[in-house]
C-alpha cells in the first residue's frame, strides 16, 4: 500500500487532522515528505516556539509519570491526554509511550506493559511521515524493552516477548519474539509452535 501523494501541504494536513480525530477508518496514515531535516508540515517543531514548548512540557510530564511507581497516575494521565485505557491495565516503571499523539493509543482491559517497553504512534522515515493507531487488545502482554511500531494491533491474549520489535499486527493468542518479530502460535497447553 503506497501513500497517496497530496496535492499540497494544506490538503495533507487536513487529511491528517481527519485521521487524528477518528473521522477516517484507516489505522495508518502515510504521507510522502521531504527529508526530515526540512519542514514537513507534520512536526510540531515546524510551528511556533510556544507550540513546541507545550509539546516538550507534555512529553516531559508523561515521561516523568511513566518513570514513577504509581500505576493509577499513569493510567489517569494517559486518559487525560486522549488515550483510551481500559480496566486493570498495568504499566511498568520506565515504559515509554509516544507523547505526541496519545489519542491514537487504545489499551483494552487486563493488559500488561513491561519495563522499558516502547509504544510508538508516529515516525518519520527518510521520505515519509507515518502515524498510526496502536491497539492493545484484552489480556495482551507486552514484554520489557520491546518496541511496538505505529499502526500495529496486538491481538487478544497475544504476548510480545521482551526485546521484540513488532512492525506488524500480532494475531490473537500468539507469541511474537525477535527483531523483527516472528510469530509462534500458542497451543492450549501453553507450548508454542511456528506460525
C-alpha positions as CSV (number, residue, x, y, z in Angstrom):
1,X,0.0,0.0,0.0
2,X,1.8,3.1,-1.2
3,X,0.9,6.5,0.2
4,X,-1.3,8.8,-1.9
5,X,0.7,11.9,-2.7
6,X,-1.2,15.0,-1.5
7,X,-2.0,17.8,-3.9
8,X,-0.4,20.3,-1.4
9,X,0.7,20.6,2.2
10,X,-2.5,22.1,3.3
11,X,-4.5,19.2,1.9
12,X,-2.2,16.7,3.6
13,X,-2.5,18.4,7.0
14,X,-6.3,18.4,6.6
15,X,-6.2,14.6,5.8
16,X,-4.1,14.1,8.9
17,X,-6.4,16.2,11.1
18,X,-9.3,14.0,10.0
19,X,-7.2,10.9,10.8
20,X,-6.3,12.1,14.3
21,X,-9.9,12.9,15.2
22,X,-11.0,9.5,14.0
23,X,-13.1,10.7,11.1
24,X,-11.4,8.1,8.8
25,X,-11.4,4.3,9.2
26,X,-7.7,3.9,8.4
27,X,-5.4,2.7,11.1
28,X,-2.2,4.0,9.5
29,X,-1.7,7.5,8.0
30,X,1.1,7.8,5.5
31,X,2.3,10.8,3.6
32,X,5.3,11.5,1.4
33,X,7.6,14.2,2.9
34,X,10.9,15.8,2.2
35,X,13.9,14.7,4.2
36,X,13.1,15.1,8.0
37,X,15.7,17.9,8.3
38,X,13.4,20.1,6.2
39,X,10.0,21.3,7.3
40,X,7.4,18.6,6.7
41,X,4.2,20.2,8.0
42,X,3.7,17.3,10.4
43,X,6.3,18.1,13.1
44,X,5.3,20.3,16.0
45,X,8.8,21.9,15.6
46,X,7.7,23.4,12.3
47,X,5.2,25.7,14.1
48,X,5.6,28.4,16.7
49,X,8.1,28.1,19.6
50,X,5.2,28.2,22.1
51,X,3.6,25.2,20.5
52,X,6.9,23.4,20.6
53,X,7.3,24.3,24.3
54,X,3.8,22.9,25.1
55,X,4.7,19.6,23.3
56,X,8.0,19.4,25.2
57,X,6.3,20.1,28.5
58,X,3.6,17.4,27.9
59,X,6.2,14.9,26.8
60,X,8.4,15.6,29.9
61,X,5.4,15.2,32.2
62,X,4.3,11.9,30.6
63,X,7.9,10.7,30.7
64,X,8.3,11.5,34.4
65,X,5.0,9.9,35.3
66,X,5.9,6.7,33.4
67,X,9.2,6.5,35.2
68,X,7.4,6.6,38.5
69,X,5.8,3.8,40.6
70,X,2.2,5.0,40.6
71,X,0.2,2.9,38.0
72,X,-3.0,4.8,38.8
73,X,-1.3,8.1,37.9
74,X,0.0,6.7,34.6
75,X,-3.5,5.5,33.6
76,X,-5.1,8.7,34.7
77,X,-2.6,10.9,32.7
78,X,-2.9,8.8,29.6
79,X,-6.7,9.1,29.7
80,X,-6.4,12.9,30.2
81,X,-4.1,13.1,27.1
82,X,-6.7,11.3,25.0
83,X,-5.6,7.6,25.1
84,X,-8.4,5.1,25.7
85,X,-7.4,2.9,28.6
86,X,-9.5,0.0,29.9
87,X,-9.7,-1.5,33.4
88,X,-7.0,-3.5,35.2
89,X,-4.2,-2.2,32.9
90,X,-0.7,-2.3,34.4
91,X,2.2,-0.1,33.0
92,X,5.6,-1.0,34.5
93,X,8.2,1.6,35.6
94,X,10.1,3.1,32.7
95,X,7.7,2.2,29.9
96,X,7.7,4.9,27.1
97,X,4.5,5.9,25.3
98,X,4.8,8.3,22.4
99,X,3.7,11.7,23.9
100,X,3.0,13.4,20.5
101,X,-0.3,11.5,19.6
102,X,-1.5,9.6,22.7
103,X,-5.1,9.8,21.4
104,X,-4.0,7.2,18.8
105,X,-3.5,4.6,21.6
106,X,-6.1,2.2,22.8
107,X,-5.4,-0.2,25.6
108,X,-8.2,-2.7,26.4
109,X,-8.8,-4.4,29.8
110,X,-6.2,-6.6,31.6
111,X,-3.2,-5.5,29.5
112,X,0.3,-5.6,30.9
113,X,3.1,-3.3,29.6
114,X,6.6,-4.3,30.7
115,X,9.5,-2.2,31.9
116,X,11.2,-0.2,29.2
117,X,8.6,-1.1,26.5
118,X,8.2,1.5,23.8
119,X,4.9,2.2,22.1
120,X,5.1,4.5,19.0
121,X,2.2,6.4,17.5
122,X,4.2,8.2,14.8
123,X,7.5,8.0,12.9
124,X,9.5,9.9,10.3
125,X,11.2,8.0,7.6
126,X,13.6,9.5,5.1
127,X,10.8,10.4,2.7
128,X,7.6,9.6,4.5
129,X,5.7,10.6,7.7
130,X,3.6,7.9,9.4
131,X,1.2,8.0,12.2
132,X,-0.9,5.0,13.3
133,X,-3.4,3.8,15.8
134,X,-2.0,1.3,18.2
135,X,-4.4,-1.2,19.7
136,X,-3.5,-3.5,22.6
137,X,-6.4,-6.0,22.8
138,X,-7.7,-7.6,26.0
139,X,-5.1,-9.7,28.0
140,X,-2.2,-8.7,25.8
141,X,1.2,-8.9,27.4
142,X,3.9,-6.5,26.2
143,X,7.3,-7.7,27.4
144,X,10.0,-5.4,28.7
145,X,12.1,-3.4,26.3
146,X,10.0,-4.4,23.3
147,X,9.1,-1.9,20.6
148,X,5.6,-1.7,19.1
149,X,5.5,0.3,15.9
150,X,2.8,2.8,14.9
151,X,-0.3,1.3,13.3
152,X,0.1,-2.1,15.0
153,X,-2.6,-4.2,16.7
154,X,-1.6,-6.7,19.4
155,X,-4.4,-9.3,19.4
156,X,-6.4,-10.6,22.3
157,X,-4.3,-12.8,24.6
158,X,-1.1,-12.2,22.5
159,X,2.3,-12.0,24.1
160,X,5.2,-9.8,22.9
161,X,8.5,-11.2,24.2
162,X,11.0,-9.0,25.9
163,X,13.1,-7.1,23.5
164,X,10.9,-7.9,20.4
165,X,10.5,-5.3,17.7
166,X,6.9,-5.6,16.3
167,X,6.3,-3.8,13.0
168,X,3.2,-5.9,12.1
169,X,-0.1,-7.0,13.7
170,X,0.2,-9.9,16.1
171,X,-2.7,-12.3,15.9
172,X,-4.7,-13.3,19.0
173,X,-3.1,-15.9,21.3
174,X,0.2,-15.6,19.5
175,X,3.8,-15.1,20.8
176,X,5.8,-12.5,19.0
177,X,9.6,-12.7,19.5
178,X,12.7,-11.4,17.9
179,X,13.8,-8.5,15.7
180,X,11.8,-8.3,13.5
181,X,9.3,-10.3,15.5
182,X,8.4,-13.8,14.3
183,X,5.1,-15.3,15.3
184,X,4.6,-18.5,17.2
185,X,1.1,-19.8,17.7
186,X,0.4,-20.9,21.3
187,X,-1.3,-24.2,21.8
188,X,-3.9,-24.8,24.5
189,X,-1.3,-26.4,26.8
190,X,0.9,-23.3,26.7
191,X,3.5,-24.7,24.3
192,X,4.4,-22.6,21.2
193,X,4.8,-23.7,17.6
194,X,5.8,-21.8,14.4
195,X,3.0,-19.9,12.7
